[in-house]
Amino acid sequence: SDVCSSDLGKPVAVASDVSIESLAKTEHSGTLEFIRQPVARLTGPLHTYFSVVQDDAAVQIVCRAQMEFIRKMIAGTPNADLPLLSACSPFKSGGIGGPNYYSYVPAGDISIKNVADLYLYPNTVRAVKMTGAQIREWLERSTLIFNRIDPAQAGPQPLINSLLPSYNFDVILGVTYRIDVTQQARYSTVGRVVDPSAHRIVDLRYNGKPIDESASYAVVSFNNKAGGGGNFPGLDGSSIIFESSDNNQEILKDWLTAQKTVSPTVTPTWSFAPIAVPVKVVFETSPSARQFLAGQQRIRDAGDGEKGFALFSIDLR
């Protein structure tokens, strides 16, 4: 088969070296056999086509897996009684990665290859201790991926800033909240407050009640984010209460194996705050998302986008 070289950043097809192919054949075949091993069964498909605009099963499965791991690890420690939350983000969600840069796992077997696709990076798990107020600010930083929507504007308005990576759009499982995109973003990409009056996170609740801003919570994350990656307020390494060398991919694989059968359902966690007046809000995702429009109440096909993306509208009333 052909391999790829690089010519000023552009892929160039070159002929394979038969001698190298022969040397690598056994290891290559063994690797393929390993990554194709099934670890669990899916009762329905998983995908990240809409993961930045609504609750997403693929993201929440990762959240649940790492939450259960940390729950066991901190049992019997002074932090065992803290309310436990789990922060995750969609790693493959288009943007600068292009219209094919999404995760998709069909119903049926989930293989080790699929696990590596759902959790893309070789991170290791961490837990941090945060107050309710710090969790609110964490979520405020996460909403930077959304453009401000102007209720007075009549024309189409893009919801997502495609230049910002979706791995910094953290969703925190265990609380519920809404995002008011008519507000300006509170934070910049370097973690500075740029608009102190802006509050996109509204109706933040724990167990159905307004979150206690002064109470402490344990939040599961990973080594890079907990140590300051992404410039999130309160995450600079000083708040870590548990760290492990266990890889998040392995944690996800082990959790799926223990579940045996997994249903791609979501726990209601976040949504957009309603906008009282009609506005046309659009976002781009993969054309493959069209096959999953059935049952979507707020998302509609809006034609073709740019650079191979498909355009969708979302009703925020």
C-alpha positions in Angstrom: 0.0 0.0 0.0 1.0 3.6 -0.4 2.4 5.7 2.4 2.5 9.4 2.8 5.4 11.8 2.7 5.2 15.6 3.0 5.8 18.3 0.6 5.4 21.7 2.2 2.7 20.3 4.4 0.8 18.6 1.6 0.4 14.8 1.6 2.3 13.1 -1.2 1.7 9.5 -2.2 4.9 7.5 -2.6 5.5 3.8 -3.4 5.8 1.4 -0.5 9.2 -0.2 0.2 8.6 -3.9 -0.1 11.4 -4.8 2.2 10.0 -2.6 5.0 6.5 -4.0 4.4 7.9 -7.6 4.8 9.8 -6.7 8.0 6.7 -5.0 9.6 4.1 -7.4 8.4 3.8 -9.5 11.5 3.7 -6.6 13.9 1.3 -4.7 11.7 -1.1 -7.7 11.5 -0.8 -8.2 15.3 -1.6 -4.5 15.9 -4.7 -4.6 13.7 -5.9 -7.8 15.4 -5.4 -6.2 18.8 -7.2 -2.9 18.1 -10.1 -4.7 16.5 -10.9 -6.7 19.7 -14.4 -6.0 20.9 -14.7 -4.8 24.5 -18.5 -4.2 24.8 -21.7 -4.0 22.8 -23.6 -0.8 21.9 -27.4 -0.9 21.6 -27.3 2.2 19.4 -24.8 4.4 17.6 -22.4 6.9 19.2 -21.3 10.0 17.4 -20.1 13.5 18.1 -21.8 15.4 15.2 -23.9 17.4 17.7 -21.7 17.3 20.7 -21.1 21.1 20.9 -24.7 22.0 20.7 -26.5 19.6 23.0 -26.0 16.8 25.6 -24.0 14.0 24.0 -23.9 10.3 24.8 -20.3 9.8 23.6 -19.0 12.6 25.9 -21.1 11.4 28.8 -19.9 7.8 28.5 -16.3 9.0 29.0 -17.5 11.1 32.0 -19.2 8.1 33.6 -16.2 5.9 33.1 -13.7 8.2 34.8 -16.2 9.2 37.5 -16.5 5.5 38.6 -12.8 5.1 38.5 -12.2 8.0 40.8 -15.1 7.0 43.1 -13.3 3.8 43.8 -9.8 5.4 44.1 -10.8 8.0 46.7 -13.0 5.6 48.8 -11.7 5.7 52.4 -9.8 9.0 51.9 -10.6 12.3 53.5 -12.1 13.4 50.1 -14.5 10.4 49.8 -17.5 12.4 51.1 -17.1 15.2 48.6 -19.9 15.4 45.9 -18.3 13.9 42.8 -18.5 15.5 39.4 -16.9 14.6 36.1 -15.6 17.0 33.4 -15.3 15.9 29.8 -15.1 17.4 26.3 -15.6 16.3 22.7 -12.2 15.7 21.3 -13.2 15.1 17.7 -15.8 17.7 16.7 -14.9 19.2 13.3 -13.5 22.7 13.5 -10.1 23.1 11.9 -9.9 19.3 11.8 -12.4 19.4 8.9 -15.8 17.8 8.1 -14.6 14.2 8.7 -13.1 14.9 12.1 -15.8 13.4 14.2 -16.2 10.2 16.2 -18.7 7.6 15.0 -19.3 4.2 16.4 -22.2 2.2 14.9 -24.4 -0.1 17.0 -22.8 -3.4 17.7 -19.3 -4.2 19.0 -17.2 -1.4 20.5 -13.5 -2.3 19.7 -10.3 -1.0 21.3 -9.9 1.1 18.1 -13.2 2.8 18.9 -12.1 3.5 22.5 -9.0 5.3 21.2 -11.3 7.3 18.9 -13.7 8.3 21.7 -10.8 9.3 23.9 -8.2 10.5 21.5 -5.2 11.4 23.8 -3.0 9.4 26.2 -4.0 11.5 29.2 -3.9 10.3 32.8 -6.7 10.8 35.2 -6.8 13.5 37.9 -9.3 14.8 40.4 -9.4 18.3 41.7 -11.1 20.0 44.6 -13.2 23.0 43.6 -15.8 25.2 45.2 -19.2 25.8 43.6 -18.0 29.3 42.6 -14.9 27.8 40.9 -17.0 25.3 39.0 -19.1 28.2 37.7 -16.0 30.0 36.4 -14.7 26.7 34.9 -17.9 26.4 32.9 -17.7 30.1 31.9 -14.3 29.5 30.4 -15.7 26.5 28.5 -18.4 28.6 26.8 -15.8 30.6 24.9 -16.3 28.3 22.0 -19.7 30.0 21.3 -20.0 33.3 19.4 -22.3 35.9 20.9 -25.8 35.7 19.4 -27.4 39.2 18.9 -31.2 38.9 19.5 -31.7 42.1 17.3 -29.9 40.6 14.3 -32.2 39.3 11.5 -29.7 37.3 9.4 -28.0 33.9 10.1 -25.6 33.9 13.0 -22.9 31.3 13.5 -23.1 29.7 16.9 -19.7 28.1 17.1 -16.2 29.6 16.8 -14.6 26.9 14.6 -11.1 28.2 15.3 -11.3 27.2 18.9 -10.7 23.6 19.9 -13.6 21.6 21.2 -11.4 19.9 23.7 -11.7 23.1 25.7 -15.5 22.9 25.7 -15.8 21.1 29.0 -19.2 19.6 30.1 -19.5 18.8 33.8 -21.6 15.8 34.5 -23.3 15.8 37.9 -24.6 19.4 37.8 -27.2 21.0 35.5 -26.9 24.4 33.9 -27.9 26.6 30.9 -25.7 28.7 28.6 -26.9 32.2 27.7 -25.2 32.9 24.3 -26.7 36.4 24.1 -24.1 37.3 26.8 -20.5 38.2 25.9 -17.8 35.7 26.8 -16.5 36.3 30.3 -13.0 34.8 29.6 -10.3 35.1 26.9 -8.3 32.1 25.6 -5.5 32.9 28.0 -7.9 32.7 31.0 -8.3 36.4 31.7 -11.6 37.9 32.6 -12.4 40.3 29.7 -16.0 41.2 30.7 -16.6 41.1 34.4 -20.3 41.7 33.8 -20.8 38.8 31.5 -22.4 35.6 32.9 -23.2 33.0 30.4 -23.7 30.2 32.9 -27.2 30.5 34.4 -29.3 28.2 36.6 -26.3 26.2 37.8 -27.7 23.5 40.1 -26.6 20.4 42.0 -29.2 17.8 43.0 -31.8 20.2 41.6 -30.9 23.1 43.9 -28.8 26.2 43.2 -25.2 25.2 43.6 -23.6 26.2 46.9 -20.9 28.6 45.8 -18.9 28.0 49.0 -19.2 24.2 49.1 -16.4 21.9 47.9 -16.7 19.3 45.2 -14.4 16.7 43.7 -14.2 17.0 39.9 -12.6 14.4 37.7 -10.5 15.6 34.8 -7.1 14.7 33.3 -3.4 15.6 33.8 -3.1 18.4 31.3 -6.3 20.3 32.2 -5.8 19.8 35.9 -2.3 21.2 35.6 -3.2 24.4 33.8 -3.7 23.4 30.2 -6.3 25.6 28.5 -5.9 28.4 31.1 -9.0 27.5 33.1 -9.6 29.5 36.3 -8.7 27.5 39.4 -6.9 24.8 37.5 -3.1 25.3 37.9 -2.1 22.1 39.6 -2.6 23.4 43.2 -6.2 21.9 43.4 -5.3 18.3 42.6 -6.4 15.9 45.3 -5.8 12.6 43.4 -3.5 11.7 40.5 -2.9 8.4 38.9 -0.7 7.0 36.1 -3.8 5.2 34.8 -4.5 6.2 31.2 -8.0 7.6 30.5 -8.2 5.3 27.4 -7.6 2.3 29.6 -10.1 3.5 32.2 -12.7 3.8 29.5 -11.9 0.4 28.0 -12.1 -1.3 31.4 -15.4 0.5 32.2 -16.9 -0.6 28.9 -15.7 -4.2 29.4 -17.4 -4.3 32.9 -20.6 -2.9 31.5 -20.7 -5.5 28.6 -23.7 -3.7 27.0 -24.0 0.1 26.8 -26.9 2.2 25.8 -26.1 5.6 24.2 -28.5 7.6 26.4 -27.8 11.0 28.0 -28.4 12.4 31.4 -29.8 16.0 31.0 -26.9 18.2 32.0 -26.8 21.4 29.9 -28.8 23.4 27.4 -28.9 26.8 25.9 -31.0 29.5 27.7 -34.0 30.3 25.6 -33.9 33.5 23.5 -37.3 35.2 23.6 -37.2 36.6 20.1 -36.8 34.7 16.8 -33.2 34.4 15.7 -31.6 32.3 13.0 -28.7 30.5 14.6 -26.6 28.1 12.5 -23.6 25.8 13.0 -21.5 23.5 10.8 -21.0 19.8 11.3 -20.4 16.7 9.2 -22.7 15.9 6.3 -23.0 12.5 7.9 -25.0 14.1 10.7 -28.0 14.3 8.4 -28.7 10.6 9.0 -29.3 11.4 12.7 -31.8 14.2 12.3 -34.8 11.9 13.0 -36.0 12.7 16.5 -34.2 16.0 16.7 -36.7 18.6 17.8 -34.6 21.8 17.5 -32.0 21.0 14.8 -32.8 21.3 11.1 -30.8 20.8 7.9 -29.9 24.3 6.5 -28.0 23.2 3.4 -24.3 23.0 2.5 -21.7 24.9 4.5 -18.1 25.7 3.5 -15.1 23.4 2.9 -17.2 20.2 2.9 -19.2 20.9 6.0 -23.0 20.7 6.2 -25.0 23.6 7.7 -27.7 23.2 10.3 -29.9 25.6 12.2 -30.8 25.2 15.9 -33.9 26.7 17.5 -33.0 28.5 20.7 -36.4 29.8 21.6 
